[in-house]
Amino acid sequence: MTAPVPPGPMRQRRAGVLLHPTSLDEGRGALGARARSFIDWLAAAGFSVWQMLPLAPTGPDGSPYWTRSDFAGNAQLLDRDELPDVHHHRGDYRAFADANHGWLEDYVLYEALAERFGGAAWWQWPAPFRDRDPDTLQRARAELLIQLESRRVQQWQFDHQWRGVRAYAAQRGILLFGDVPIYVAPDSVSTWSQREQFQLGDDGRPTAVAGVPPDYFAVDGQLWGNPLYRWEQAEQDGFAFWRGRIRRQLQRFDLLRIDHFRGLAANWAVPAGAATAREGRWVPTPGHALLQALTAELPRLPLVAEDLGVITHDVEALRDGFGLPGMRVLQFGFGGDAGNPHLPHNYAPLLVAYTGTHDNDTTLGWYRSLEPQQRQRVETYLGAGAEAMPHAAIRAVIASVARLAVVPLQDLLALGSEGRFNTPGSVSGNWQWRMPPTLGSELAAQYRSLNETYGRVPSG
């Protein structure tokens, strides 16, 4: 089999920064001046990729992986000082509403009904609303005209501001790298409006939920609680749900990471009500057929496989068969021997290499937490002591042969554990870190020099 051509952003060496837009918000929103300022800094520092987490509206805990819609934008990111006025952009608003009617009308009604019913999950709504009785929903739309229109406008404003961010990034030579959660939240417009796509009971509650077995992050595994897909239904309809969600995200991004890619080979299915993820089992999934369906629309899939954790041969075959870049994380490289695939000397070009991800401690926090023997191994490998951390780790990743090297902004700022963004398995204190008001030209010059040294500044 001829090796597939890698997606465009992976055809030359680049460096990127991982920063979710919520970290830009100082109280006014993120998608205006703050985003443009960050893009300017990236360009000055020689970075050409901005990676972020999902942009969808979240639940009460703020997790971008527990989303209420695959298609909508998180209105909390709107720059309140730059909100476009629908009366001055009536044509653009109507074009948006018409082009997105398929998902938009379900979403605005779902959110309006959730508000009417005091924030209750949709399966707790009165049965005619829960089960989408057509006459009941028609009456609700008539009664909620003002609320529905307000939410439509809000989604248009998000789309309008995001298009501005993307255009500005393109002007400055910055590619946008997004993230697609493999699963949706139980209480989401997708599960309410497309119940047939998910393993749900007659009452709308999941009958089997997602998670992962015990791993580096959690001794009991992780019990995520997202409903699993009815893959037989997805195959029957040509993966219409998945094709729609990928198509939507590629309207926003140049490159997409598929979170928990191994779930496209097999998912860890945990019976609803189980105490821990240990009670789950692997169930094969039709990822090959899904990727074939996506390739039919996008011959060069601009996708990255999040292939961390325990990865089996079937996952590797699925990833490699479609020419998808995988991921390597330096922090994972110091368990085992010199053959550990997360050590930079073992990297291959078609990879995205990281010091750490949004689920890791900062590199400095991780280094400080190591036992003395393992810390010595890190220092020996990087040829540097404590005074050079985390810069030595950043240099090792940027110097590697991986086409794309990505560093969390907290590492560029040399922050300790106070800068950690998320701790898997915990339910509080996550997603709250905020970037300093300015990053400064000195830091930009430092990293531009490093990116130029290792050939990561694209010409032109």
HELIX and SHEET records of a PDB file:
HELIX    1   1 GLY A    8  MET A   10  5                                   3    
HELIX    2   2 PRO A   21  LEU A   24  5                                   4    
HELIX    3   3 ALA A   33  ALA A   44  1                                  12    
HELIX    4   4 ALA A   75  LEU A   77  5                                   3    
HELIX    5   5 ARG A   80  GLU A   82  5                                   3    
HELIX    6   6 VAL A   86  HIS A   88  5                                   3    
HELIX    7   7 ARG A   90  ALA A   99  1                                  10    
HELIX    8   8 HIS A  101  ARG A  116  1                                  16    
HELIX    9   9 TRP A  122  GLN A  124  5                                   3    
HELIX   10  10 ALA A  127  ARG A  130  1                                   4    
HELIX   11  11 PRO A  134  GLU A  143  1                                  10    
HELIX   12  12 LEU A  145  GLN A  171  1                                  27    
HELIX   13  13 VAL A  189  SER A  193  1                                   5    
HELIX   14  14 ARG A  195  GLN A  197  5                                   3    
HELIX   15  15 TRP A  231  GLN A  236  1                                   6    
HELIX   16  16 ALA A  240  LEU A  250  1                                  11    
HELIX   17  17 PHE A  261  LEU A  264  5                                   4    
HELIX   18  18 ALA A  277  GLU A  279  5                                   3    
HELIX   19  19 GLY A  287  GLU A  297  1                                  11    
HELIX   20  20 HIS A  313  GLY A  321  1                                   9    
HELIX   21  21 LEU A  330  PHE A  334  5                                   5    
HELIX   22  22 PRO A  344  ASN A  346  5                                   3    
HELIX   23  23 THR A  363  SER A  369  1                                   7    
HELIX   24  24 PRO A  372  LEU A  382  1                                  11    
HELIX   25  25 ALA A  386  ALA A  388  5                                   3    
HELIX   26  26 HIS A  391  ALA A  399  1                                   9    
HELIX   27  27 LEU A  409  LEU A  412  1                                   4    
HELIX   28  28 SER A  417  GLY A  419  5                                   3    
HELIX   29  29 SER A  441  THR A  453  1                                  13    
SHEET    1   A 8 LEU A 303  ALA A 305  0                                        
SHEET    2   A 8 LEU A 255  ILE A 258  1                                        
SHEET    3   A 8 LEU A 175  VAL A 180  1                                        
SHEET    4   A 8 VAL A  49  GLN A  51  1                                        
SHEET    5   A 8 ARG A  14  LEU A  18  1                                        
SHEET    6   A 8 LEU A 404  PRO A 408  1                                        
SHEET    7   A 8 LEU A 351  TYR A 354  1                                        
SHEET    8   A 8 GLY A 326  VAL A 329  1                                        
SHEET    1   B 4 GLN A 222  PRO A 227  0                                        
SHEET    2   B 4 ALA A 208  VAL A 212 -1                                        
SHEET    3   B 4 ALA A 266  PRO A 271 -1                                        
SHEET    4   B 4 ARG A 281  PRO A 284 -1                                        
END                                                                             
